[in-house]
Amino acid sequence: MEGDYLKWVSGFANAQGGKIYIGCDDNGNVIGLSNSKKLLVDIPNKIKDTMGIVAQ
């Protein structure tokens, strides 16, 4: 998943923005994640470190 979300963020950054929902399946059903609190810290940091943009 890690490489995938950076591609999605890049696509949004090169378009008009958008929202990425993590912990949902393709139908929008909440499936949850076992490490959600860690991801809330890791994902914005990874985006900033690799892409130089700030996720909000």
mmCIF file of the N, C-alpha and C atoms, coordinates in Angstrom:
data_MODEL
# 
_entry.id   MODEL 
# 
loop_
_atom_site.group_PDB 
_atom_site.id 
_atom_site.type_symbol 
_atom_site.label_atom_id 
_atom_site.label_alt_id 
_atom_site.label_comp_id 
_atom_site.label_asym_id 
_atom_site.label_entity_id 
_atom_site.label_seq_id 
_atom_site.pdbx_PDB_ins_code 
_atom_site.Cartn_x 
_atom_site.Cartn_y 
_atom_site.Cartn_z 
_atom_site.occupancy 
_atom_site.B_iso_or_equiv 
_atom_site.pdbx_formal_charge 
_atom_site.auth_seq_id 
_atom_site.auth_comp_id 
_atom_site.auth_asym_id 
_atom_site.auth_atom_id 
_atom_site.pdbx_PDB_model_num 
ATOM 1   N N  . MET A 1 1  ? 0.806   -1.187 0.000   1.00 0.00 ? 1  MET A N  1 
ATOM 2   C CA . MET A 1 1  ? 0.000   0.000  0.000   1.00 0.00 ? 1  MET A CA 1 
ATOM 3   C C  . MET A 1 1  ? 0.854   1.258  0.000   1.00 0.00 ? 1  MET A C  1 
ATOM 4   N N  . GLU A 1 2  ? 1.978   1.250  0.641   1.00 0.00 ? 2  GLU A N  1 
ATOM 5   C CA . GLU A 1 2  ? 2.763   2.473  0.809   1.00 0.00 ? 2  GLU A CA 1 
ATOM 6   C C  . GLU A 1 2  ? 3.081   3.140  -0.510  1.00 0.00 ? 2  GLU A C  1 
ATOM 7   N N  . GLY A 1 3  ? 3.573   2.392  -1.473  1.00 0.00 ? 3  GLY A N  1 
ATOM 8   C CA . GLY A 1 3  ? 3.878   2.975  -2.769  1.00 0.00 ? 3  GLY A CA 1 
ATOM 9   C C  . GLY A 1 3  ? 2.635   3.472  -3.495  1.00 0.00 ? 3  GLY A C  1 
ATOM 10  N N  . ASP A 1 4  ? 1.515   2.788  -3.287  1.00 0.00 ? 4  ASP A N  1 
ATOM 11  C CA . ASP A 1 4  ? 0.267   3.184  -3.940  1.00 0.00 ? 4  ASP A CA 1 
ATOM 12  C C  . ASP A 1 4  ? -0.203  4.549  -3.488  1.00 0.00 ? 4  ASP A C  1 
ATOM 13  N N  . TYR A 1 5  ? -0.210  4.801  -2.179  1.00 0.00 ? 5  TYR A N  1 
ATOM 14  C CA . TYR A 1 5  ? -0.765  6.074  -1.738  1.00 0.00 ? 5  TYR A CA 1 
ATOM 15  C C  . TYR A 1 5  ? 0.084   7.250  -2.189  1.00 0.00 ? 5  TYR A C  1 
ATOM 16  N N  . LEU A 1 6  ? 1.387   7.065  -2.357  1.00 0.00 ? 6  LEU A N  1 
ATOM 17  C CA . LEU A 1 6  ? 2.213   8.163  -2.874  1.00 0.00 ? 6  LEU A CA 1 
ATOM 18  C C  . LEU A 1 6  ? 1.849   8.471  -4.326  1.00 0.00 ? 6  LEU A C  1 
ATOM 19  N N  . LYS A 1 7  ? 1.488   7.467  -5.089  1.00 0.00 ? 7  LYS A N  1 
ATOM 20  C CA . LYS A 1 7  ? 1.023   7.692  -6.464  1.00 0.00 ? 7  LYS A CA 1 
ATOM 21  C C  . LYS A 1 7  ? -0.304  8.440  -6.467  1.00 0.00 ? 7  LYS A C  1 
ATOM 22  N N  . TRP A 1 8  ? -1.205  8.077  -5.548  1.00 0.00 ? 8  TRP A N  1 
ATOM 23  C CA . TRP A 1 8  ? -2.502  8.753  -5.469  1.00 0.00 ? 8  TRP A CA 1 
ATOM 24  C C  . TRP A 1 8  ? -2.316  10.212 -5.077  1.00 0.00 ? 8  TRP A C  1 
ATOM 25  N N  . VAL A 1 9  ? -1.460  10.467 -4.101  1.00 0.00 ? 9  VAL A N  1 
ATOM 26  C CA . VAL A 1 9  ? -1.202  11.839 -3.652  1.00 0.00 ? 9  VAL A CA 1 
ATOM 27  C C  . VAL A 1 9  ? -0.605  12.656 -4.788  1.00 0.00 ? 9  VAL A C  1 
ATOM 28  N N  . SER A 1 10 ? 0.302   12.058 -5.526  1.00 0.00 ? 10 SER A N  1 
ATOM 29  C CA . SER A 1 10 ? 0.893   12.749 -6.671  1.00 0.00 ? 10 SER A CA 1 
ATOM 30  C C  . SER A 1 10 ? -0.174  13.120 -7.692  1.00 0.00 ? 10 SER A C  1 
ATOM 31  N N  . GLY A 1 11 ? -1.077  12.224 -7.961  1.00 0.00 ? 11 GLY A N  1 
ATOM 32  C CA . GLY A 1 11 ? -2.166  12.499 -8.896  1.00 0.00 ? 11 GLY A CA 1 
ATOM 33  C C  . GLY A 1 11 ? -3.041  13.643 -8.426  1.00 0.00 ? 11 GLY A C  1 
ATOM 34  N N  . PHE A 1 12 ? -3.395  13.647 -7.138  1.00 0.00 ? 12 PHE A N  1 
ATOM 35  C CA . PHE A 1 12 ? -4.205  14.738 -6.598  1.00 0.00 ? 12 PHE A CA 1 
ATOM 36  C C  . PHE A 1 12 ? -3.439  16.057 -6.634  1.00 0.00 ? 12 PHE A C  1 
ATOM 37  N N  . ALA A 1 13 ? -2.153  16.012 -6.321  1.00 0.00 ? 13 ALA A N  1 
ATOM 38  C CA . ALA A 1 13 ? -1.339  17.234 -6.306  1.00 0.00 ? 13 ALA A CA 1 
ATOM 39  C C  . ALA A 1 13 ? -1.216  17.837 -7.704  1.00 0.00 ? 13 ALA A C  1 
ATOM 40  N N  . ASN A 1 14 ? -1.242  16.998 -8.727  1.00 0.00 ? 14 ASN A N  1 
ATOM 41  C CA . ASN A 1 14 ? -1.129  17.470 -10.105 1.00 0.00 ? 14 ASN A CA 1 
ATOM 42  C C  . ASN A 1 14 ? -2.485  17.777 -10.723 1.00 0.00 ? 14 ASN A C  1 
ATOM 43  N N  . ALA A 1 15 ? -3.543  17.566 -9.976  1.00 0.00 ? 15 ALA A N  1 
ATOM 44  C CA . ALA A 1 15 ? -4.897  17.862 -10.461 1.00 0.00 ? 15 ALA A CA 1 
ATOM 45  C C  . ALA A 1 15 ? -5.457  19.000 -9.597  1.00 0.00 ? 15 ALA A C  1 
ATOM 46  N N  . GLN A 1 16 ? -6.686  18.872 -9.202  1.00 0.00 ? 16 GLN A N  1 
ATOM 47  C CA . GLN A 1 16 ? -7.313  19.920 -8.398  1.00 0.00 ? 16 GLN A CA 1 
ATOM 48  C C  . GLN A 1 16 ? -7.541  19.480 -6.957  1.00 0.00 ? 16 GLN A C  1 
ATOM 49  N N  . GLY A 1 17 ? -6.733  18.561 -6.479  1.00 0.00 ? 17 GLY A N  1 
ATOM 50  C CA . GLY A 1 17 ? -6.868  18.103 -5.104  1.00 0.00 ? 17 GLY A CA 1 
ATOM 51  C C  . GLY A 1 17 ? -7.905  17.014 -4.970  1.00 0.00 ? 17 GLY A C  1 
ATOM 52  N N  . GLY A 1 18 ? -8.239  16.689 -3.749  1.00 0.00 ? 18 GLY A N  1 
ATOM 53  C CA . GLY A 1 18 ? -9.220  15.659 -3.486  1.00 0.00 ? 18 GLY A CA 1 
ATOM 54  C C  . GLY A 1 18 ? -9.003  15.055 -2.123  1.00 0.00 ? 18 GLY A C  1 
ATOM 55  N N  . LYS A 1 19 ? -9.681  13.969 -1.844  1.00 0.00 ? 19 LYS A N  1 
ATOM 56  C CA . LYS A 1 19 ? -9.583  13.281 -0.562  1.00 0.00 ? 19 LYS A CA 1 
ATOM 57  C C  . LYS A 1 19 ? -9.248  11.822 -0.800  1.00 0.00 ? 19 LYS A C  1 
ATOM 58  N N  . ILE A 1 20 ? -8.410  11.294 0.055   1.00 0.00 ? 20 ILE A N  1 
ATOM 59  C CA . ILE A 1 20 ? -8.085  9.874  0.041   1.00 0.00 ? 20 ILE A CA 1 
ATOM 60  C C  . ILE A 1 20 ? -8.577  9.302  1.360   1.00 0.00 ? 20 ILE A C  1 
ATOM 61  N N  . TYR A 1 21 ? -9.434  8.319  1.298   1.00 0.00 ? 21 TYR A N  1 
ATOM 62  C CA . TYR A 1 21 ? -9.956  7.665  2.493   1.00 0.00 ? 21 TYR A CA 1 
ATOM 63  C C  . TYR A 1 21 ? -9.183  6.377  2.716   1.00 0.00 ? 21 TYR A C  1 
ATOM 64  N N  . ILE A 1 22 ? -8.581  6.265  3.870   1.00 0.00 ? 22 ILE A N  1 
ATOM 65  C CA . ILE A 1 22 ? -7.797  5.086  4.218   1.00 0.00 ? 22 ILE A CA 1 
ATOM 66  C C  . ILE A 1 22 ? -8.597  4.276  5.228   1.00 0.00 ? 22 ILE A C  1 
ATOM 67  N N  . GLY A 1 23 ? -8.716  3.006  4.991   1.00 0.00 ? 23 GLY A N  1 
ATOM 68  C CA . GLY A 1 23 ? -9.489  2.142  5.875   1.00 0.00 ? 23 GLY A CA 1 
ATOM 69  C C  . GLY A 1 23 ? -10.867 1.842  5.329   1.00 0.00 ? 23 GLY A C  1 
ATOM 70  N N  . CYS A 1 24 ? -11.075 2.148  4.034   1.00 0.00 ? 24 CYS A N  1 
ATOM 71  C CA . CYS A 1 24 ? -12.342 1.849  3.357   1.00 0.00 ? 24 CYS A CA 1 
ATOM 72  C C  . CYS A 1 24 ? -12.057 0.952  2.161   1.00 0.00 ? 24 CYS A C  1 
ATOM 73  N N  . ASP A 1 25 ? -13.011 0.106  1.826   1.00 0.00 ? 25 ASP A N  1 
ATOM 74  C CA . ASP A 1 25 ? -12.847 -0.707 0.621   1.00 0.00 ? 25 ASP A CA 1 
ATOM 75  C C  . ASP A 1 25 ? -13.315 0.085  -0.601  1.00 0.00 ? 25 ASP A C  1 
ATOM 76  N N  . ASP A 1 26 ? -13.274 -0.517 -1.768  1.00 0.00 ? 26 ASP A N  1 
ATOM 77  C CA . ASP A 1 26 ? -13.625 0.163  -3.015  1.00 0.00 ? 26 ASP A CA 1 
ATOM 78  C C  . ASP A 1 26 ? -15.091 0.599  -3.076  1.00 0.00 ? 26 ASP A C  1 
ATOM 79  N N  . ASN A 1 27 ? -15.929 0.017  -2.224  1.00 0.00 ? 27 ASN A N  1 
ATOM 80  C CA . ASN A 1 27 ? -17.344 0.381  -2.191  1.00 0.00 ? 27 ASN A CA 1 
ATOM 81  C C  . ASN A 1 27 ? -17.658 1.418  -1.112  1.00 0.00 ? 27 ASN A C  1 
ATOM 82  N N  . GLY A 1 28 ? -16.634 1.901  -0.406  1.00 0.00 ? 28 GLY A N  1 
ATOM 83  C CA . GLY A 1 28 ? -16.833 2.907  0.627   1.00 0.00 ? 28 GLY A CA 1 
ATOM 84  C C  . GLY A 1 28 ? -17.171 2.353  1.997   1.00 0.00 ? 28 GLY A C  1 
ATOM 85  N N  . ASN A 1 29 ? -17.139 1.039  2.127   1.00 0.00 ? 29 ASN A N  1 
ATOM 86  C CA . ASN A 1 29 ? -17.412 0.413  3.421   1.00 0.00 ? 29 ASN A CA 1 
ATOM 87  C C  . ASN A 1 29 ? -16.184 0.517  4.319   1.00 0.00 ? 29 ASN A C  1 
ATOM 88  N N  . VAL A 1 30 ? -16.393 0.898  5.563   1.00 0.00 ? 30 VAL A N  1 
ATOM 89  C CA . VAL A 1 30 ? -15.291 1.008  6.514   1.00 0.00 ? 30 VAL A CA 1 
ATOM 90  C C  . VAL A 1 30 ? -14.818 -0.391 6.889   1.00 0.00 ? 30 VAL A C  1 
ATOM 91  N N  . ILE A 1 31 ? -13.542 -0.650 6.662   1.00 0.00 ? 31 ILE A N  1 
ATOM 92  C CA . ILE A 1 31 ? -12.969 -1.939 7.024   1.00 0.00 ? 31 ILE A CA 1 
ATOM 93  C C  . ILE A 1 31 ? -11.946 -1.799 8.146   1.00 0.00 ? 31 ILE A C  1 
ATOM 94  N N  . GLY A 1 32 ? -11.500 -0.578 8.389   1.00 0.00 ? 32 GLY A N  1 
ATOM 95  C CA . GLY A 1 32 ? -10.559 -0.306 9.474   1.00 0.00 ? 32 GLY A CA 1 
ATOM 96  C C  . GLY A 1 32 ? -9.143  -0.748 9.162   1.00 0.00 ? 32 GLY A C  1 
ATOM 97  N N  . LEU A 1 33 ? -8.252  -0.352 10.035  1.00 0.00 ? 33 LEU A N  1 
ATOM 98  C CA . LEU A 1 33 ? -6.843  -0.706 9.924   1.00 0.00 ? 33 LEU A CA 1 
ATOM 99  C C  . LEU A 1 33 ? -6.312  -1.011 11.315  1.00 0.00 ? 33 LEU A C  1 
ATOM 100 N N  . SER A 1 34 ? -5.388  -1.929 11.384  1.00 0.00 ? 34 SER A N  1 
ATOM 101 C CA . SER A 1 34 ? -4.830  -2.278 12.683  1.00 0.00 ? 34 SER A CA 1 
ATOM 102 C C  . SER A 1 34 ? -3.829  -1.239 13.179  1.00 0.00 ? 34 SER A C  1 
ATOM 103 N N  . ASN A 1 35 ? -3.251  -0.461 12.280  1.00 0.00 ? 35 ASN A N  1 
ATOM 104 C CA . ASN A 1 35 ? -2.211  0.496  12.656  1.00 0.00 ? 35 ASN A CA 1 
ATOM 105 C C  . ASN A 1 35 ? -2.593  1.928  12.261  1.00 0.00 ? 35 ASN A C  1 
ATOM 106 N N  . SER A 1 36 ? -3.839  2.311  12.431  1.00 0.00 ? 36 SER A N  1 
ATOM 107 C CA . SER A 1 36 ? -4.322  3.605  11.945  1.00 0.00 ? 36 SER A CA 1 
ATOM 108 C C  . SER A 1 36 ? -3.632  4.790  12.604  1.00 0.00 ? 36 SER A C  1 
ATOM 109 N N  . LYS A 1 37 ? -3.381  4.731  13.889  1.00 0.00 ? 37 LYS A N  1 
ATOM 110 C CA . LYS A 1 37 ? -2.732  5.863  14.570  1.00 0.00 ? 37 LYS A CA 1 
ATOM 111 C C  . LYS A 1 37 ? -1.324  6.080  14.041  1.00 0.00 ? 37 LYS A C  1 
ATOM 112 N N  . LYS A 1 38 ? -0.614  5.014  13.775  1.00 0.00 ? 38 LYS A N  1 
ATOM 113 C CA . LYS A 1 38 ? 0.740   5.121  13.219  1.00 0.00 ? 38 LYS A CA 1 
ATOM 114 C C  . LYS A 1 38 ? 0.678   5.709  11.810  1.00 0.00 ? 38 LYS A C  1 
ATOM 115 N N  . LEU A 1 39 ? -0.295  5.279  11.018  1.00 0.00 ? 39 LEU A N  1 
ATOM 116 C CA . LEU A 1 39 ? -0.424  5.795  9.661   1.00 0.00 ? 39 LEU A CA 1 
ATOM 117 C C  . LEU A 1 39 ? -0.744  7.286  9.632   1.00 0.00 ? 39 LEU A C  1 
ATOM 118 N N  . LEU A 1 40 ? -1.520  7.771  10.606  1.00 0.00 ? 40 LEU A N  1 
ATOM 119 C CA . LEU A 1 40 ? -1.863  9.188  10.661  1.00 0.00 ? 40 LEU A CA 1 
ATOM 120 C C  . LEU A 1 40 ? -0.627  10.065 10.851  1.00 0.00 ? 40 LEU A C  1 
ATOM 121 N N  . VAL A 1 41 ? 0.417   9.503  11.407  1.00 0.00 ? 41 VAL A N  1 
ATOM 122 C CA . VAL A 1 41 ? 1.685   10.214 11.558  1.00 0.00 ? 41 VAL A CA 1 
ATOM 123 C C  . VAL A 1 41 ? 2.600   9.920  10.367  1.00 0.00 ? 41 VAL A C  1 
ATOM 124 N N  . ASP A 1 42 ? 2.696   8.661  9.993   1.00 0.00 ? 42 ASP A N  1 
ATOM 125 C CA . ASP A 1 42 ? 3.645   8.242  8.966   1.00 0.00 ? 42 ASP A CA 1 
ATOM 126 C C  . ASP A 1 42 ? 3.313   8.770  7.573   1.00 0.00 ? 42 ASP A C  1 
ATOM 127 N N  . ILE A 1 43 ? 2.051   8.753  7.192   1.00 0.00 ? 43 ILE A N  1 
ATOM 128 C CA . ILE A 1 43 ? 1.686   9.144  5.832   1.00 0.00 ? 43 ILE A CA 1 
ATOM 129 C C  . ILE A 1 43 ? 2.021   10.608 5.549   1.00 0.00 ? 43 ILE A C  1 
ATOM 130 N N  . PRO A 1 44 ? 1.581   11.570 6.386   1.00 0.00 ? 44 PRO A N  1 
ATOM 131 C CA . PRO A 1 44 ? 1.956   12.967 6.093   1.00 0.00 ? 44 PRO A CA 1 
ATOM 132 C C  . PRO A 1 44 ? 3.473   13.193 6.095   1.00 0.00 ? 44 PRO A C  1 
ATOM 133 N N  . ASN A 1 45 ? 4.183   12.517 7.002   1.00 0.00 ? 45 ASN A N  1 
ATOM 134 C CA . ASN A 1 45 ? 5.643   12.659 7.030   1.00 0.00 ? 45 ASN A CA 1 
ATOM 135 C C  . ASN A 1 45 ? 6.287   12.105 5.769   1.00 0.00 ? 45 ASN A C  1 
ATOM 136 N N  . LYS A 1 46 ? 5.810   10.963 5.308   1.00 0.00 ? 46 LYS A N  1 
ATOM 137 C CA . LYS A 1 46 ? 6.354   10.350 4.093   1.00 0.00 ? 46 LYS A CA 1 
ATOM 138 C C  . LYS A 1 46 ? 6.081   11.233 2.879   1.00 0.00 ? 46 LYS A C  1 
ATOM 139 N N  . ILE A 1 47 ? 4.873   11.811 2.816   1.00 0.00 ? 47 ILE A N  1 
ATOM 140 C CA . ILE A 1 47 ? 4.529   12.712 1.711   1.00 0.00 ? 47 ILE A CA 1 
ATOM 141 C C  . ILE A 1 47 ? 5.461   13.923 1.716   1.00 0.00 ? 47 ILE A C  1 
ATOM 142 N N  . LYS A 1 48 ? 5.653   14.508 2.896   1.00 0.00 ? 48 LYS A N  1 
ATOM 143 C CA . LYS A 1 48 ? 6.515   15.687 3.008   1.00 0.00 ? 48 LYS A CA 1 
ATOM 144 C C  . LYS A 1 48 ? 7.956   15.339 2.645   1.00 0.00 ? 48 LYS A C  1 
ATOM 145 N N  . ASP A 1 49 ? 8.456   14.216 3.154   1.00 0.00 ? 49 ASP A N  1 
ATOM 146 C CA . ASP A 1 49 ? 9.845   13.829 2.928   1.00 0.00 ? 49 ASP A CA 1 
ATOM 147 C C  . ASP A 1 49 ? 10.138  13.445 1.485   1.00 0.00 ? 49 ASP A C  1 
ATOM 148 N N  . THR A 1 50 ? 9.208   12.764 0.830   1.00 0.00 ? 50 THR A N  1 
ATOM 149 C CA . THR A 1 50 ? 9.479   12.269 -0.525  1.00 0.00 ? 50 THR A CA 1 
ATOM 150 C C  . THR A 1 50 ? 9.013   13.218 -1.613  1.00 0.00 ? 50 THR A C  1 
ATOM 151 N N  . MET A 1 51 ? 7.956   14.006 -1.319  1.00 0.00 ? 51 MET A N  1 
ATOM 152 C CA . MET A 1 51 ? 7.366   14.832 -2.363  1.00 0.00 ? 51 MET A CA 1 
ATOM 153 C C  . MET A 1 51 ? 7.508   16.333 -2.093  1.00 0.00 ? 51 MET A C  1 
ATOM 154 N N  . GLY A 1 52 ? 7.855   16.694 -0.874  1.00 0.00 ? 52 GLY A N  1 
ATOM 155 C CA . GLY A 1 52 ? 8.046   18.100 -0.540  1.00 0.00 ? 52 GLY A CA 1 
ATOM 156 C C  . GLY A 1 52 ? 6.741   18.900 -0.448  1.00 0.00 ? 52 GLY A C  1 
ATOM 157 N N  . ILE A 1 53 ? 5.621   18.216 -0.231  1.00 0.00 ? 53 ILE A N  1 
ATOM 158 C CA . ILE A 1 53 ? 4.353   18.915 -0.064  1.00 0.00 ? 53 ILE A CA 1 
ATOM 159 C C  . ILE A 1 53 ? 3.758   18.548 1.281   1.00 0.00 ? 53 ILE A C  1 
ATOM 160 N N  . VAL A 1 54 ? 2.899   19.418 1.802   1.00 0.00 ? 54 VAL A N  1 
ATOM 161 C CA . VAL A 1 54 ? 2.284   19.197 3.101   1.00 0.00 ? 54 VAL A CA 1 
ATOM 162 C C  . VAL A 1 54 ? 0.866   18.697 2.905   1.00 0.00 ? 54 VAL A C  1 
ATOM 163 N N  . ALA A 1 55 ? 0.566   17.545 3.486   1.00 0.00 ? 55 ALA A N  1 
ATOM 164 C CA . ALA A 1 55 ? -0.783  16.978 3.428   1.00 0.00 ? 55 ALA A CA 1 
ATOM 165 C C  . ALA A 1 55 ? -1.604  17.558 4.570   1.00 0.00 ? 55 ALA A C  1 
ATOM 166 N N  . GLN A 1 56 ? -2.844  17.932 4.260   1.00 0.00 ? 56 GLN A N  1 
ATOM 167 C CA . GLN A 1 56 ? -3.713  18.482 5.301   1.00 0.00 ? 56 GLN A CA 1 
ATOM 168 C C  . GLN A 1 56 ? -4.936  17.640 5.451   1.00 0.00 ? 56 GLN A C  1 
# 
